[in-house]
Amino acid sequence: MKKFIIYICLPLLLAGCELGKEDTRPDVFQKGTTLIQADIESLLLGEDERVWPEGAYVGVFGSESGINEKYILKRAGAGLASAEFYGPLVSGKTIAAYYPWSDTFTGRAEAMPAKLTANQEYADTGAVAIFQKYCPTAFGGMKYGRMKFTYPFGLLRVRVELFESLKVLRMSFSASDRAAAGSGVILSDGSLKVEGGGLKTVELDCGEGVNTVKGDGFADFYLTLFPGEYTEANLIIYAEGEDPIVCTLRGLDIPRIDSGNFALANISVKSNDPQGFIINEQVFD
């Protein structure tokens, strides 16, 4: 997010256009509100859409008061990248926010909870949909008067490029030196702090099996992980009727999926063996 400016305003009586159409209905008249001016051009809300949807809400936390306050998108902002949200008057400097708002969220401004399950499922729905399933919330911290939203986790894409198609039943990613999943909190500077040591192994369940070779190319397998560098980790591929394929990964960097760049880590498992079962090349794109 490029701009996120908070200021106190007088009661509002606003009208605007929605999704490019003229709308003469006024927004809700509120007494004593905080208005958030936001440019969210790069906040990833969907695979092909980077705009605020109609009826969007963000949750806002204040340093002195205001716990999980619900801020409403102004009607004129629907369908646009730049929009305004307004909500209850917050006392003190607002230092954190998140999207989308939830009435069950129990975070706090200085440490907002984030949890990543270690038991994940394969889905042929694309990287964005898979990531949003396991990481549905974007968090924003206030710094120098600007708010930048970021997601707390990263994504690893695995492609098994062998000569023969294998039916993959599951994959296991195990880190030797750090947590790959578990519970943590997002601090006010946007960093992730792991709680209780975390979990070092993430399992990807492929159900009845997924063929590595498809009609239009190779299948992609995605694992959602804590971001950062993994000094050493093992990726184990369990395929039907075959011994486990073990790939040792050193210096693997999992970038955080941020609001402006849906970058992810890529691993291509390849082989020069005609049978396609001996791994002698790893490609980090």
N, C-alpha and C positions, 0 to 999 in steps of 0.2 A: 504494500500500500504506500503510495507516494505522499499523500497528504492526509492528516487526521488531526484537525484543529478543534479544540474544545473551548467554548466561551459561553458566558451567561447571557441570556437574551430576555427581552420583555415578552409578555404574552403574544402568541402568534396567531395570526389569521391569514392563512396562506392559500393560494390557489395555484394550479399549474397544469401542465399537460402530462398525461400518462401514456408511456409507450408511443410517443409521437402524436397522440390525439389530444385535442383540446378538452380540458376538463375544468369546468367552472365551479365545481364543488369545493368548498374550503376544507382545509385540513382541520383536525380537531383543535378547538381553542383550549389552550392550557395556560394555567396560571403558575408562573415560577418554573421554568423549564431549563434544562441544559440542552444546548443544541450542538450536535456533532456534525461538522463539515468533513466529508470523507471522499477522497478520490480512490476508488478501489478498482481501477482499470486492470490491475494484474492479480487481483484476488481470484483464485481458481474456484468457481462455484459450479462448474460443469465442464464437460469435455470440450464443448464448442461455445460455451457461453461464459463471459466474464463480466456479467452485469448483475445488479441487485434484482432479485425477483420480487414481484408484487407481494406485499405482506411480510417482508423480511424483518427480523428483529435481531438486535445484538444485545448481549449482556454487558453491563458496565459496572465496574467496581470503583469506589472512591476510597481515598486513604483515611478519611475520618468518618464518613458515613456513606451509606449507599451500598448495600450488599446485593449483588445480582439484580441490579435494576434493569427493567425491560425498556429498551429504547426502540421506538417505532420508526420505520422508514417513512419519510414524508411521501405522500401520494405521488408528487411530481417526479420522484426519483426512481420509480419502478422502470426497469428496462434500461437504465442508464449506468454508466461506470462511475460517474460522480453523483453523489447524493448526500442527503442530510438525514440524520436521525434525531429524534428528540424524546426526552423522558424526564423522570423526576429530577428535581434540583438536587445536585450532589454537592455536599459540603466538602471542602478540601480538594486537593489536586487529584484528578482522575488518573490512575496509573495503570489500569488494565481493562481489557475488554475481550470478548470472544464472540464467535459466530458459529452456528446459530444459537440463539437464546433458548434456554430450557428452564422450566420451573423447578426441576429436580437438581440443578447444578449446585454444588456445595463448595465451590472454590472460594478463594479470597484473593485480594489484589496482589499480595506479595508472593503467593504460592498457589497456583491454580492446578488442580489435579488432572493427570492424564494417565490412562491405563492402556496397555497393549497386550492382547492375549497372545500366548505362545502357541495356541492350537488354531491354526488357520486352514481354510478350505480353498481348493482350486476353483476358479470360475473363469469361464471364457467370455468375460465381459469387458476386458481392457484394463489398462493400468489405472486410469483415473477412478473407475467404479470400484475396483478392488481396494485401492488406497482409501477412498472415502468410507468404505465399509468398516475398516479397522481404525481409521483415523478421521472421524467425522467432524472434529472441532478444530477451528483455527483460533489462535490466541494472539492478542496484540498487547504490547507494552509501550508506555509513554516514555519518550526520551527526547529532550530538547523541544518539547511541544509538538512532537510528531508521533503518530501511532503507526506501527508496522505490524501487520498480521503475519503469523508464521505457523506452520504445522509442526508438531513436536517430533514426528517420526520421519523415516526415510523408506525407500522402496528398492528392493533388489530384484532384477529380472534375470532369470536363468533360461538359457536356450541350449538344448542338447542337440548338436548338429552332427549326428552320426550317419554312417552309410546305410544302416538299417533302422527301421522304426522300432522303438521300444515302447512298451506300455508301462508308463510310470505310475506306480501305486502311491508313492509318497516321497517327500524329500525332507531331509533333516539338516538344519543349519545349527552348528554348535560352536560357540566362541570359547576360547581357552582363557582369555584374560579380562573379559568384561561382560556386562549384561546385554542381551539382545532384545529382551522384552520384559514385561512386568509393570509394576506401578512406579510412578514418579510424580514430580510436580514441575510446572513451568514457572520459573522465577521471573521477577519483574524485568530482567534484562533479556528474556526470551530463551535462556538456556534451560536444559532439561536436567533435573537432579533425580537420580534413581533412588528409590526407597527399598530398604530391606535386602539389598544385594541384587535384586532383580533375578531374572531367569536367563541362563546362558544358552538354552536350546529352543529353537522355534521349529515346529513341525508343520509341514504342508500336506494335508490329506487330499489325495487325488481321487477319492471315491473308488469306483470300479476300475479306474485306470484311464490315463490319457496318453494317446499315441504321440510320440515326439515328432513324427512327420504327418503333416496335414495336407489336404488337397492343394492349399495355396502356400505351402511352405512349412516352417517349423513352428511347433507350439511354444508359447511363452509361459513360464511359470513365475509367479510373483510372490515374494515374501516381504511383509512389512516389518521393519526392524528399527531399533533405536539407532539414531544417526551417530556418525563418528568413525574413527579408524579402528579396524579390527586387526591387531598385530598378527594373529593366527586364528584361523577357523577351519572347520571341516564341513564341506557340503557333501552329504551322502544321498545318492539317488538309488531308490529301491524300485527295480523294474521286475515285471512278471517273468518268472522262469530264469532270471539271471542273478549272479552274485551282485551284492551292492557295489556301486561305483563310487569310490571315495575321491574327492577333490580337495586338496589342501590349499587353502587360500591365505596368502600372506600380504599384509599391507592393504587389505581391502577397505576402501573408504566408502561409507554410505552417506551421501549428502542429505541434509535435511530438505524435505520438500517445502520450499518457501513460497510466498504468495506470488512472486513474479517469475519463478522458474521451476517448471515441473521436471527437474533433472533427477535421474535415478541411476543407480549403479547397474552395470550390465556384465554378466558373465556368459561367455560362450564356451561350452564344453565340446571339444572337437577331438577327432581321432584320425590317424592315417592308417589304422589297421582295417583291412577289408571286412573283418567281422564286426567292427564298430563297437568293441567292448573295452578296448585299452585306451585309457586317457593319457595322452602325451602332450597335450597342448591346452593352455588356458588363455583366453583372450579377454582382457579387461578393456572394454571400449571407453 
